[in-house]
Amino acid sequence: MPKYKLEIEFDTEDDLRAYLGGETRAAAPAPAEPAREPEAHSPSVAQTKADDGDSDEITDDVDADGLPYDPEIHADPKSFTAKGTWRSKRGKSKEADEARAAFKAAGGAEAAPETTPAATPAMPGMPGAAKAAPAPVSFDQMLDKTLGMMQRGKIDADGVTALYAKLGIPDPSALETNESYRAALFAELCAIEPELA
């Protein structure tokens, strides 16, 4: 059987698809919408101020150094520099610097606003440590305390079960391996009856 070869050249893909669309089931794709460039829009100064609203308005009366706001030398509206000090008005930076120097020389009349960071827990054993960890409690020590209190009538089995629930102890066997559970239970027992010396 003889073989035939047919070569057809088309100028565009659309021409090829049009030719093949008539001969096959291939349909021309929907024309792609041309990509639109985003509109260049720059809001007016009035729009920008209206969009900002009053949410960024500074209501402080003093800056990070404690210097009071002075509308004669400080920017209007009130604004701070990166250091938290008042931004000076245009052309008034020398006067603002002199006012700050005089304020600091006088020792500052007003206290700076509270800007203390959130308290971070200190490393145990270091100065400023919030609270020392409870002393380790052995299983035998905790068991002796519990049984002794039960014998003296200071607590009963229901009271011990209630303490387990309060402290999140899943079951008594957890006390054998979890030192935190033992220490917490021992502390609760000592709150009911202080440890005997």
ZAPASE-968133 format. One record per residue: x, y negated, z negated of N, C-alpha, C, O in turn; residue number from 1. Coordinates in steps of 0.2 Angstrom, whole numbers, plus 5000, padded with zeros to 4 digits. Example, Ala and Ser with C-alpha at 12.3 -4.5 7.8 and 13.67 -1.06 7.14 Angstrom:
ZAPASE-968133
PT   n.X   n.Y   n.Z  ca.X  ca.Y  ca.Z   c.X   c.Y   c.Z   o.X   o.Y   o.Z    n
PT  5066  5028  4961  5062  5022  4961  5066  5016  4961  5071  5017  4958    1
PT  5064  5011  4965  5068  5005  4964  5064  5000  4961  5067  4994  4960    2
//
This chain:
ZAPASE-968133
PT   n.X   n.Y   n.Z  ca.X  ca.Y  ca.Z   c.X   c.Y   c.Z   o.X   o.Y   o.Z    n
PT  5004  5006  5000  5000  5000  5000  5005  4994  5000  5009  4993  4996    1
PT  5003  4989  5004  5007  4983  5005  5006  4978  4999  5000  4978  4996    2
PT  5011  4975  4997  5010  4970  4992  5010  4963  4995  5014  4961  4999    3
PT  5006  4958  4992  5006  4952  4994  5007  4947  4989  5005  4948  4983    4
PT  5011  4942  4990  5013  4937  4986  5010  4930  4988  5011  4928  4994    5
PT  5006  4926  4983  5003  4920  4985  5006  4915  4980  5006  4916  4974    6
PT  5009  4910  4983  5011  4904  4979  5008  4898  4980  5007  4896  4986    7
PT  5005  4895  4975  5001  4889  4976  5004  4883  4971  5004  4885  4965    8
PT  5005  4878  4974  5008  4872  4969  5002  4867  4968  4999  4865  4973    9
PT  5002  4865  4962  4997  4860  4961  5001  4854  4957  5006  4855  4954   10
PT  4998  4848  4959  5001  4842  4956  5000  4841  4948  5004  4838  4945   11
PT  4994  4843  4946  4993  4842  4939  4990  4848  4936  4987  4853  4940   12
PT  4990  4849  4930  4986  4855  4926  4979  4855  4928  4976  4860  4928   13
PT  4976  4849  4928  4969  4848  4929  4967  4851  4936  4962  4854  4937   14
PT  4971  4850  4941  4970  4852  4948  4970  4860  4947  4966  4863  4951   15
PT  4975  4863  4944  4975  4870  4943  4969  4873  4940  4966  4878  4942   16
PT  4967  4870  4934  4961  4872  4931  4955  4871  4935  4951  4876  4935   17
PT  4955  4866  4939  4949  4865  4943  4948  4871  4948  4943  4873  4950   18
PT  4954  4873  4951  4955  4878  4956  4953  4885  4953  4949  4888  4956   19
PT  4956  4886  4947  4954  4892  4944  4948  4893  4941  4945  4898  4940   20
PT  4945  4887  4939  4938  4887  4936  4933  4889  4941  4928  4892  4939   21
PT  4934  4888  4947  4929  4891  4952  4930  4898  4954  4925  4901  4955   22
PT  4936  4901  4953  4938  4908  4954  4937  4912  4948  4936  4918  4949   23
PT  4938  4909  4942  4938  4914  4936  4933  4910  4931  4930  4905  4932   24
PT  4933  4913  4925  4928  4911  4920  4932  4905  4916  4929  4902  4912   25
PT  4938  4904  4918  4942  4899  4914  4939  4892  4915  4938  4890  4921   26
PT  4937  4888  4910  4934  4882  4911  4939  4876  4909  4944  4878  4905   27
PT  4938  4871  4912  4943  4865  4910  4941  4863  4903  4936  4863  4901   28
PT  4947  4862  4899  4946  4859  4892  4943  4853  4892  4943  4849  4897   29
PT  4939  4851  4887  4936  4844  4886  4942  4839  4886  4947  4841  4883   30
PT  4941  4834  4889  4947  4829  4890  4948  4826  4882  4943  4825  4879   31
PT  4954  4826  4881  4956  4824  4874  4955  4816  4874  4957  4813  4879   32
PT  4953  4814  4868  4952  4807  4867  4959  4804  4866  4963  4806  4863   33
PT  4960  4798  4869  4967  4795  4869  4967  4793  4861  4963  4790  4858   34
PT  4973  4794  4859  4975  4792  4852  4974  4784  4851  4977  4780  4855   35
PT  4970  4782  4846  4969  4775  4845  4974  4773  4840  4975  4776  4835   36
PT  4977  4767  4841  4982  4764  4836  4978  4761  4831  4973  4758  4832   37
PT  4980  4762  4824  4977  4759  4819  4976  4751  4820  4981  4748  4822   38
PT  4971  4748  4818  4970  4741  4818  4975  4738  4814  4975  4740  4808   39
PT  4978  4733  4816  4982  4729  4812  4978  4724  4808  4974  4720  4811   40
PT  4978  4725  4801  4973  4720  4797  4977  4718  4791  4980  4722  4787   41
PT  4978  4712  4791  4981  4709  4785  4976  4705  4781  4974  4700  4784   42
PT  4975  4707  4775  4970  4703  4771  4972  4696  4770  4978  4695  4769   43
PT  4968  4692  4770  4969  4685  4768  4971  4684  4761  4970  4689  4757   44
PT  4974  4679  4759  4976  4678  4752  4970  4678  4747  4970  4681  4742   45
PT  4965  4675  4749  4958  4675  4745  4956  4682  4745  4953  4684  4739   46
PT  4956  4686  4750  4954  4693  4749  4958  4697  4745  4956  4701  4740   47
PT  4965  4696  4745  4969  4700  4741  4968  4698  4733  4968  4703  4729   48
PT  4967  4692  4732  4965  4690  4725  4959  4693  4723  4958  4695  4717   49
PT  4954  4693  4727  4947  4695  4726  4948  4703  4724  4944  4706  4720   50
PT  4952  4707  4729  4952  4714  4728  4956  4716  4721  4954  4721  4718   51
PT  4961  4711  4719  4965  4713  4713  4960  4712  4707  4961  4716  4702   52
PT  4955  4708  4707  4951  4707  4701  4955  4705  4695  4961  4702  4696   53
PT  4952  4705  4689  4955  4703  4683  4959  4709  4680  4961  4708  4674   54
PT  4959  4715  4683  4962  4721  4680  4970  4720  4678  4972  4722  4673   55
PT  4973  4716  4682  4980  4715  4681  4982  4709  4678  4988  4707  4677   56
PT  4977  4705  4675  4978  4699  4672  4982  4700  4665  4980  4704  4662   57
PT  4987  4696  4664  4991  4697  4658  4987  4692  4653  4986  4686  4654   58
PT  4986  4695  4647  4982  4692  4642  4987  4691  4636  4985  4687  4631   59
PT  4993  4693  4636  4998  4692  4631  4999  4685  4630  5000  4681  4635   60
PT  5001  4683  4624  5003  4676  4622  5010  4675  4622  5013  4670  4622   61
PT  5014  4681  4620  5021  4681  4620  5024  4686  4624  5021  4691  4626   62
PT  5030  4685  4626  5034  4690  4630  5038  4695  4626  5037  4695  4620   63
PT  5042  4699  4629  5046  4705  4625  5050  4702  4620  5052  4705  4615   64
PT  5053  4696  4621  5057  4692  4616  5053  4689  4611  5056  4686  4606   65
PT  5047  4688  4611  5042  4685  4607  5041  4677  4609  5038  4674  4605   66
PT  5044  4675  4614  5043  4668  4617  5036  4667  4619  5033  4671  4623   67
PT  5033  4662  4616  5026  4660  4618  5026  4658  4625  5031  4655  4628   68
PT  5020  4659  4629  5019  4657  4635  5019  4649  4635  5015  4646  4631   69
PT  5022  4646  4640  5022  4638  4641  5020  4637  4648  5024  4638  4653   70
PT  5014  4635  4650  5012  4633  4656  5016  4628  4660  5016  4628  4666   71
PT  5020  4624  4657  5024  4619  4660  5030  4622  4663  5033  4620  4668   72
PT  5033  4628  4660  5039  4631  4663  5038  4638  4666  5042  4640  4669   73
PT  5032  4641  4664  5031  4648  4666  5026  4649  4671  5022  4644  4672   74
PT  5027  4654  4675  5023  4655  4681  5016  4655  4680  5014  4658  4674   75
PT  5011  4653  4684  5004  4653  4684  5002  4657  4690  5003  4654  4695   76
PT  4998  4662  4689  4996  4666  4683  5002  4669  4680  5007  4670  4682   77
PT  5001  4671  4673  5006  4674  4669  5009  4680  4672  5005  4684  4675   78
PT  5015  4681  4672  5018  4687  4675  5025  4688  4671  5028  4683  4669   79
PT  5027  4694  4671  5033  4696  4667  5038  4698  4673  5037  4700  4678   80
PT  5045  4697  4671  5050  4700  4674  5051  4707  4673  5047  4710  4668   81
PT  5055  4711  4676  5057  4718  4674  5059  4719  4667  5058  4724  4664   82
PT  5062  4714  4664  5064  4714  4657  5058  4713  4652  5059  4713  4646   83
PT  5052  4711  4655  5047  4710  4650  5047  4702  4648  5043  4701  4643   84
PT  5051  4698  4651  5051  4691  4649  5046  4687  4654  5045  4689  4659   85
PT  5044  4681  4652  5040  4677  4656  5044  4675  4663  5050  4673  4662   86
PT  5040  4676  4668  5043  4673  4675  5043  4666  4675  5037  4663  4673   87
PT  5048  4662  4677  5048  4655  4677  5045  4652  4683  5044  4656  4688   88
PT  5042  4646  4682  5039  4643  4688  5045  4641  4693  5051  4641  4691   89
PT  5043  4640  4699  5048  4638  4704  5051  4632  4703  5047  4627  4701   90
PT  5057  4631  4703  5060  4625  4701  5061  4624  4694  5064  4618  4692   91
PT  5059  4628  4690  5059  4627  4682  5063  4632  4679  5063  4633  4673   92
PT  5067  4636  4683  5071  4641  4679  5076  4639  4674  5077  4642  4669   93
PT  5079  4633  4676  5084  4630  4671  5080  4628  4665  5083  4630  4659   94
PT  5075  4625  4665  5071  4623  4659  5069  4629  4655  5069  4629  4649   95
PT  5067  4634  4659  5064  4640  4656  5070  4644  4652  5069  4646  4646   96
PT  5076  4644  4655  5082  4647  4652  5084  4643  4646  5085  4646  4640   97
PT  5083  4636  4646  5085  4632  4640  5080  4633  4635  5082  4633  4629   98
PT  5074  4634  4636  5068  4635  4631  5070  4642  4628  5069  4642  4622   99
PT  5071  4647  4632  5073  4653  4629  5079  4653  4624  5079  4656  4619  100
PT  5084  4650  4626  5090  4649  4622  5088  4646  4616  5091  4648  4610  101
PT  5085  4640  4616  5083  4637  4610  5078  4641  4605  5079  4641  4599  102
PT  5074  4645  4608  5069  4649  4605  5073  4654  4601  5072  4656  4595  103
PT  5078  4657  4604  5082  4663  4601  5087  4660  4596  5088  4663  4591  104
PT  5090  4654  4597  5094  4650  4592  5090  4649  4586  5093  4649  4580  105
PT  5084  4647  4587  5080  4646  4581  5077  4652  4577  5074  4652  4572  106
PT  5079  4658  4580  5077  4664  4577  5071  4667  4579  5069  4672  4577  107
PT  5067  4664  4584  5061  4666  4586  5056  4665  4581  5056  4668  4575  108
PT  5050  4662  4583  5045  4660  4578  5040  4665  4578  5036  4666  4573  109
PT  5039  4669  4583  5033  4674  4584  5036  4681  4585  5041  4682  4588  110
PT  5033  4686  4582  5035  4693  4583  5034  4695  4590  5028  4693  4593  111
PT  5038  4699  4593  5037  4702  4599  5031  4707  4599  5030  4710  4594  112
PT  5028  4708  4604  5022  4713  4604  5025  4720  4603  5030  4721  4605  113
PT  5020  4724  4600  5022  4731  4599  5023  4735  4605  5018  4735  4609  114
PT  5029  4737  4606  5030  4741  4612  5034  4747  4610  5038  4749  4614  115
PT  5033  4750  4605  5036  4756  4602  5034  4762  4606  5028  4763  4608  116
PT  5038  4766  4609  5036  4772  4613  5033  4777  4608  5033  4777  4602  117
PT  5029  4781  4611  5026  4786  4607  5031  4790  4603  5036  4792  4606  118
PT  5029  4792  4597  5034  4796  4593  5035  4803  4596  5031  4806  4598  119
PT  5042  4804  4596  5044  4811  4599  5046  4814  4593  5050  4812  4589  120
PT  5045  4821  4593  5047  4825  4587  5055  4825  4587  5058  4826  4592  121
PT  5057  4824  4581  5065  4824  4580  5067  4832  4580  5063  4836  4578  122
PT  5073  4833  4581  5076  4839  4581  5076  4842  4573  5078  4838  4569  123
PT  5074  4848  4572  5074  4850  4565  5081  4849  4562  5086  4851  4565  124
PT  5081  4847  4556  5088  4846  4552  5091  4839  4553  5096  4838  4550  125
PT  5089  4836  4558  5092  4829  4560  5088  4824  4556  5082  4825  4554  126
PT  5092  4818  4555  5088  4813  4552  5082  4811  4556  5082  4810  4562  127
PT  5077  4809  4552  5070  4807  4555  5066  4813  4557  5061  4812  4560  128
PT  5068  4819  4555  5064  4825  4557  5057  4824  4554  5057  4823  4548  129
PT  5052  4826  4557  5045  4825  4555  5044  4829  4549  5042  4827  4543  130
PT  5045  4836  4549  5043  4840  4544  5048  4846  4545  5048  4849  4550  131
PT  5050  4849  4539  5055  4854  4540  5050  4861  4541  5045  4861  4538  132
PT  5053  4865  4544  5049  4872  4545  5049  4875  4539  5053  4875  4535  133
PT  5043  4879  4538  5043  4883  4532  5048  4888  4531  5050  4891  4536  134
PT  5050  4890  4525  5055  4895  4524  5052  4902  4526  5046  4903  4526  135
PT  5057  4906  4529  5054  4912  4531  5051  4916  4526  5053  4916  4520  136
PT  5046  4920  4528  5042  4924  4523  5043  4931  4525  5041  4933  4531  137
PT  5045  4936  4521  5046  4943  4523  5039  4946  4522  5034  4943  4519  138
PT  5038  4951  4526  5031  4955  4525  5030  4957  4518  5024  4957  4516  139
PT  5035  4960  4515  5034  4962  4508  5032  4956  4503  5028  4957  4499  140
PT  5036  4950  4504  5034  4945  4500  5027  4942  4501  5023  4941  4496  141
PT  5025  4942  4507  5018  4940  4509  5013  4945  4506  5007  4944  4503  142
PT  5014  4952  4507  5010  4957  4504  5010  4957  4497  5004  4958  4494  143
PT  5015  4956  4493  5015  4955  4486  5011  4950  4484  5007  4950  4479  144
PT  5011  4944  4487  5007  4938  4485  5000  4940  4486  4996  4938  4482  145
PT  4998  4943  4492  4991  4944  4493  4988  4949  4488  4983  4948  4485  146
PT  4992  4955  4487  4989  4960  4482  4989  4957  4475  4985  4959  4471  147
PT  4994  4953  4473  4994  4950  4466  4988  4946  4465  4985  4946  4460  148
PT  4987  4942  4470  4981  4937  4470  4974  4941  4469  4970  4939  4466  149
PT  4974  4946  4473  4968  4950  4473  4967  4954  4466  4962  4954  4463  150
PT  4973  4956  4463  4973  4959  4456  4971  4954  4451  4967  4956  4446  151
PT  4973  4948  4452  4971  4943  4447  4964  4940  4448  4962  4935  4444  152
PT  4961  4942  4454  4954  4939  4455  4954  4932  4458  4949  4929  4458  153
PT  4960  4930  4461  4960  4923  4464  4957  4923  4471  4955  4918  4474  154
PT  4957  4929  4474  4955  4930  4481  4953  4937  4482  4955  4942  4479  155
PT  4948  4938  4486  4945  4945  4488  4946  4947  4495  4949  4943  4499  156
PT  4945  4953  4497  4946  4955  4504  4942  4950  4509  4945  4949  4514  157
PT  4936  4948  4507  4933  4944  4512  4936  4937  4513  4937  4934  4518  158
PT  4939  4935  4507  4943  4928  4507  4949  4929  4512  4951  4924  4515  159
PT  4953  4935  4511  4959  4936  4515  4956  4936  4523  4960  4934  4527  160
PT  4951  4940  4524  4948  4940  4531  4947  4933  4534  4948  4932  4540  161
PT  4944  4929  4530  4942  4922  4532  4948  4918  4533  4949  4914  4538  162
PT  4954  4920  4529  4960  4916  4531  4963  4919  4537  4966  4915  4541  163
PT  4962  4925  4539  4965  4928  4545  4961  4924  4551  4964  4922  4556  164
PT  4955  4923  4550  4951  4920  4556  4953  4913  4556  4954  4910  4562  165
PT  4954  4909  4551  4956  4902  4551  4962  4901  4554  4963  4896  4558  166
PT  4967  4906  4553  4974  4905  4556  4975  4908  4562  4980  4908  4565  167
PT  4969  4911  4565  4970  4915  4572  4974  4921  4572  4977  4923  4577  168
PT  4974  4924  4566  4978  4931  4566  4973  4936  4568  4968  4937  4565  169
PT  4975  4940  4574  4970  4944  4577  4969  4950  4573  4963  4953  4572  170
PT  4974  4953  4569  4973  4959  4565  4979  4959  4560  4984  4957  4562  171
PT  4978  4963  4554  4983  4963  4549  4990  4965  4552  4995  4964  4549  172
PT  4990  4970  4557  4996  4973  4559  5001  4967  4562  5007  4968  4563  173
PT  4998  4962  4565  5002  4956  4568  5006  4953  4563  5011  4950  4565  174
PT  5004  4954  4556  5009  4951  4551  5015  4954  4550  5020  4951  4548  175
PT  5016  4961  4553  5022  4964  4552  5027  4961  4557  5033  4962  4555  176
PT  5025  4959  4562  5030  4956  4567  5030  4949  4569  5035  4946  4571  177
PT  5025  4945  4566  5025  4938  4568  5026  4934  4562  5022  4934  4557  178
PT  5032  4931  4561  5034  4927  4556  5030  4921  4555  5029  4919  4549  179
PT  5028  4918  4560  5024  4912  4560  5017  4914  4556  5015  4910  4552  180
PT  5014  4919  4558  5008  4921  4555  5009  4922  4547  5005  4920  4543  181
PT  5014  4926  4546  5016  4927  4538  5017  4920  4535  5014  4920  4529  182
PT  5021  4916  4538  5022  4909  4534  5016  4905  4533  5014  4902  4528  183
PT  5011  4905  4538  5005  4902  4538  5000  4905  4533  4997  4901  4529  184
PT  5000  4911  4533  4996  4915  4528  4998  4914  4521  4994  4912  4516  185
PT  5005  4914  4520  5008  4913  4513  5007  4906  4511  5005  4905  4505  186
PT  5007  4901  4515  5006  4894  4513  4999  4893  4511  4997  4890  4506  187
PT  4994  4896  4515  4987  4896  4513  4986  4899  4506  4982  4897  4502  188
PT  4989  4905  4505  4988  4908  4498  4991  4904  4493  4988  4903  4487  189
PT  4997  4901  4494  5000  4896  4489  4996  4890  4488  4996  4887  4482  190
PT  4992  4888  4493  4987  4882  4492  4982  4884  4487  4979  4880  4483  191
PT  4980  4891  4487  4975  4893  4482  4978  4894  4475  4975  4892  4470  192
PT  4983  4897  4475  4987  4899  4469  4994  4897  4470  4998  4901  4474  193
PT  4997  4892  4467  5004  4891  4468  5009  4897  4466  5007  4900  4462  194
PT  5014  4897  4470  5019  4903  4469  5021  4902  4462  5023  4897  4459  195
PT  5022  4908  4458  5024  4908  4451  5032  4908  4452  5035  4911  4456  196
PT  5035  4905  4447  5042  4904  4447  5045  4910  4444  5051  4910  4443  197
//
